[in-house]
Amino acid sequence: MILVGIAGVYLHSTFEKRFLLAFGSIIVVGIGSIAFHGTLLFPLQMLDEVPMVYCVLVVAYCCAENKSYRRYGAWFPVGLTLYGLLTTVIMLYAGPENHLLEFIVFQSSFIFVVLVVASHITKIYARLTDRSIKRLWGITVATGLTAYAYWNIDFRMCDVMHNLPFGLWNPQFHAWWHVGASICSYMICLLICYDRAENLDRKPRIEWKGGMLPYVVVDKMNTKVKSC
């Protein structure tokens, strides 16, 4: 997750700050995830979960404000920031003593914002004409859903996965969830970056680093548009 975040920032360093923030937030989530999974301490669990909320909030902003003009005004990023702060305060206030409350607040906030992002992605996908980009969106969605299914299986059937019959090894679906989430996070940021560049008439195209890692390249930079 850290590596794909660094790759995203490096390969899209000339793009708007919003996308550098989106890719950068993936790095923070990766660091928090390592800290939490390596210690299982509550403060470091917050370093894992809170950045996830802010990451999807940044993506939500990028999805919604994808035109050449500001659609929702200055209140929109302020509202998203306040929403993130409120979620953070409630999660920290709940603390380890009220883990169920913290879990419900995190899951509900995260899922709500993900649904907002998904609705905008659906609109973006509907107007696409480039089949190769539509295929990338399809692969991204399939990867995300598969990874989420793996997380649910591991979370809800933990005892079963640890005691598989016939001497089978635990397939470590939670680890594969992280792999899939990393790929999906990078690809979503990449594709909304492509959509934004297309709406700004910057003639974007997808190129592949080393034949494996896709990234967005623009031929035409429109200097009249100034936005974060």
C-alpha positions as CSV (number, residue, x, y, z in Angstrom):
1,M,0.0,0.0,0.0
2,I,2.9,2.4,0.8
3,L,4.6,1.5,-2.5
4,V,1.5,2.1,-4.7
5,G,0.9,5.4,-2.8
6,I,4.5,6.5,-3.5
7,A,4.3,5.4,-7.1
8,G,1.1,7.4,-7.5
9,V,2.6,10.6,-6.1
10,Y,5.8,10.2,-8.1
11,L,4.1,9.4,-11.5
12,H,1.5,12.2,-11.1
13,S,3.6,14.9,-9.4
14,T,2.6,17.4,-12.1
15,F,-1.1,17.0,-11.5
16,E,-3.3,19.0,-9.1
17,K,-2.7,18.8,-5.4
18,R,-5.9,17.0,-4.8
19,F,-4.5,13.9,-6.5
20,L,-1.2,14.1,-4.7
21,L,-3.2,14.3,-1.5
22,A,-5.3,11.2,-2.6
23,F,-2.2,9.1,-3.4
24,G,-0.4,10.4,-0.3
25,S,-3.3,9.4,1.9
26,I,-2.8,5.8,0.7
27,I,0.7,6.0,2.0
28,V,-0.5,7.1,5.5
29,V,-3.1,4.3,5.5
30,G,-0.3,1.8,4.7
31,I,1.9,3.1,7.5
32,G,-1.0,3.0,10.0
33,S,-2.0,-0.5,8.9
34,I,1.6,-1.8,9.5
35,A,1.6,-0.1,12.9
36,F,-1.8,-1.5,14.0
37,H,-1.3,-5.1,12.6
38,G,2.2,-5.3,14.2
39,T,1.0,-4.2,17.7
40,L,-2.8,-4.5,17.9
41,L,-2.8,-1.4,20.1
42,F,-5.8,0.9,20.1
43,P,-3.9,4.2,19.4
44,L,-2.3,2.6,16.3
45,Q,-5.7,1.1,15.3
46,M,-6.8,4.7,15.0
47,L,-3.7,5.4,12.9
48,D,-5.0,2.7,10.6
49,E,-8.7,3.5,10.5
50,V,-8.9,7.3,10.7
51,P,-6.7,7.8,7.6
52,M,-8.9,5.4,5.7
53,V,-11.9,7.8,6.4
54,Y,-9.9,10.8,5.2
55,C,-8.6,8.9,2.2
56,V,-12.2,8.2,0.9
57,L,-13.2,11.7,1.7
58,V,-10.4,13.1,-0.5
59,V,-11.5,10.6,-3.2
60,A,-15.1,11.8,-2.8
61,Y,-14.0,15.4,-3.3
62,C,-12.1,14.4,-6.5
63,C,-15.1,12.5,-7.8
64,A,-17.6,15.2,-7.2
65,E,-15.5,18.2,-8.2
66,N,-14.4,16.8,-11.5
67,K,-15.6,19.5,-13.9
68,S,-13.7,22.6,-15.2
69,Y,-15.8,24.7,-12.8
70,R,-16.5,24.4,-9.1
71,R,-19.8,22.6,-8.7
72,Y,-20.5,22.7,-5.0
73,G,-18.6,25.8,-3.8
74,A,-16.1,26.3,-1.0
75,W,-18.5,24.8,1.6
76,F,-18.0,21.3,0.1
77,P,-14.4,20.7,1.1
78,V,-15.1,22.4,4.5
79,G,-18.1,20.1,5.0
80,L,-16.0,17.0,4.2
81,T,-13.3,18.1,6.6
82,L,-15.8,18.7,9.4
83,Y,-17.4,15.3,8.7
84,G,-14.0,13.7,9.0
85,L,-13.1,15.5,12.2
86,L,-16.5,14.6,13.8
87,T,-15.9,10.9,13.0
88,T,-12.4,11.1,14.4
89,V,-13.6,12.7,17.7
90,I,-16.3,10.1,18.2
91,M,-14.0,7.2,17.4
92,L,-11.3,8.5,19.8
93,Y,-13.9,9.3,22.5
94,A,-15.3,5.7,22.3
95,G,-11.9,4.4,23.0
96,P,-11.0,0.7,23.5
97,E,-13.5,0.5,26.3
98,N,-16.4,1.0,23.8
99,H,-14.9,-1.0,20.9
100,L,-18.4,-1.8,19.5
101,L,-19.3,1.9,19.3
102,E,-16.0,2.8,17.7
103,F,-16.4,-0.1,15.2
104,I,-20.0,1.0,14.3
105,V,-19.0,4.6,13.8
106,F,-16.0,3.7,11.7
107,Q,-17.8,1.2,9.5
108,S,-20.9,3.4,9.0
109,S,-18.8,6.5,8.1
110,F,-16.5,4.5,5.8
111,I,-19.3,2.7,4.0
112,F,-21.4,5.9,3.7
113,V,-18.5,7.7,1.9
114,V,-17.7,4.7,-0.2
115,L,-21.3,4.6,-1.4
116,V,-21.0,8.3,-2.3
117,V,-17.9,7.6,-4.2
118,A,-19.5,4.6,-5.9
119,S,-22.4,6.7,-7.1
120,H,-20.1,9.2,-8.7
121,I,-18.0,6.4,-10.2
122,T,-21.1,5.0,-11.8
123,K,-21.9,8.3,-13.4
124,I,-18.3,8.6,-14.7
125,Y,-18.4,5.1,-16.1
126,A,-21.7,5.6,-17.8
127,R,-20.4,8.4,-20.0
128,L,-17.2,6.7,-21.0
129,T,-16.6,5.9,-24.7
130,D,-13.1,4.5,-24.5
131,R,-13.3,0.7,-24.1
132,S,-9.9,0.4,-22.6
133,I,-10.7,2.8,-19.8
134,K,-14.0,1.1,-19.2
135,R,-12.1,-2.2,-19.0
136,L,-9.8,-0.7,-16.4
137,W,-12.8,0.4,-14.3
138,G,-14.3,-3.1,-14.6
139,I,-11.0,-4.7,-13.4
140,T,-10.8,-2.2,-10.5
141,V,-14.3,-2.8,-9.3
142,A,-13.9,-6.6,-9.6
143,T,-10.6,-6.4,-7.6
144,G,-12.2,-4.3,-4.9
145,L,-15.3,-6.6,-4.5
146,T,-13.1,-9.7,-4.5
147,A,-10.8,-8.2,-1.8
148,Y,-13.8,-7.2,0.3
149,A,-15.3,-10.7,0.0
150,Y,-11.9,-12.1,1.2
151,W,-12.0,-9.7,4.2
152,N,-15.5,-10.8,5.1
153,I,-14.7,-14.5,4.9
154,D,-11.7,-14.1,7.1
155,F,-13.5,-11.8,9.6
156,R,-16.6,-13.8,9.9
157,M,-15.1,-17.3,9.6
158,C,-11.8,-16.8,11.5
159,D,-12.0,-20.1,13.4
160,V,-12.9,-22.1,10.3
161,M,-10.0,-20.6,8.4
162,H,-7.6,-21.5,11.2
163,N,-8.9,-25.1,11.3
164,L,-9.3,-26.1,7.7
165,P,-9.6,-29.9,7.2
166,F,-7.0,-32.2,5.6
167,G,-4.0,-30.3,6.8
168,L,-4.7,-27.3,4.5
169,W,-2.9,-24.0,5.2
170,N,-4.8,-20.9,6.2
171,P,-5.0,-19.0,2.9
172,Q,-4.6,-15.7,4.8
173,F,-7.5,-13.9,3.1
174,H,-7.0,-10.8,5.3
175,A,-3.5,-10.4,3.8
176,W,-5.0,-10.8,0.3
177,W,-7.6,-8.2,1.2
178,H,-4.7,-5.7,1.8
179,V,-3.2,-6.6,-1.6
180,G,-6.5,-6.1,-3.4
181,A,-7.3,-2.9,-1.4
182,S,-3.9,-1.5,-2.4
183,I,-4.4,-2.2,-6.1
184,C,-8.0,-0.9,-6.0
185,S,-7.1,2.3,-4.1
186,Y,-4.4,3.1,-6.6
187,M,-6.6,2.4,-9.6
188,I,-9.5,4.5,-8.4
189,C,-7.2,7.5,-7.8
190,L,-5.6,6.9,-11.2
191,L,-9.0,6.7,-13.0
192,I,-10.5,9.7,-11.4
193,C,-7.3,11.6,-12.2
194,Y,-7.8,10.6,-15.8
195,D,-11.5,11.7,-15.7
196,R,-10.5,15.1,-14.3
197,A,-7.8,15.6,-17.0
198,E,-10.3,14.7,-19.7
199,N,-12.9,17.2,-18.4
200,L,-10.2,19.9,-18.4
201,D,-9.5,19.0,-22.1
202,R,-5.9,17.9,-21.3
203,K,-6.0,14.9,-23.6
204,P,-5.1,12.2,-21.1
205,R,-3.9,8.8,-21.9
206,I,-2.9,5.7,-19.9
207,E,0.7,4.5,-20.2
208,W,2.4,1.6,-18.4
209,K,5.6,1.8,-16.3
210,G,7.6,-1.3,-16.9
211,G,4.6,-2.8,-18.7
212,M,3.0,-3.4,-15.3
213,L,2.0,-0.1,-13.6
214,P,-0.5,2.2,-15.3
215,Y,-0.4,6.0,-14.9
216,V,-1.9,9.0,-16.5
217,V,-0.1,11.2,-19.0
218,V,-1.4,14.4,-20.5
219,D,-0.5,16.0,-23.8
220,K,-2.1,19.4,-23.2
221,M,-1.9,21.4,-20.1
222,N,-4.7,24.0,-19.7
223,T,-3.0,26.8,-17.7
224,K,-6.3,28.7,-17.4
225,V,-7.7,26.3,-15.0
226,K,-6.4,26.8,-11.5
227,S,-7.8,24.5,-8.8
228,C,-6.7,22.3,-6.0
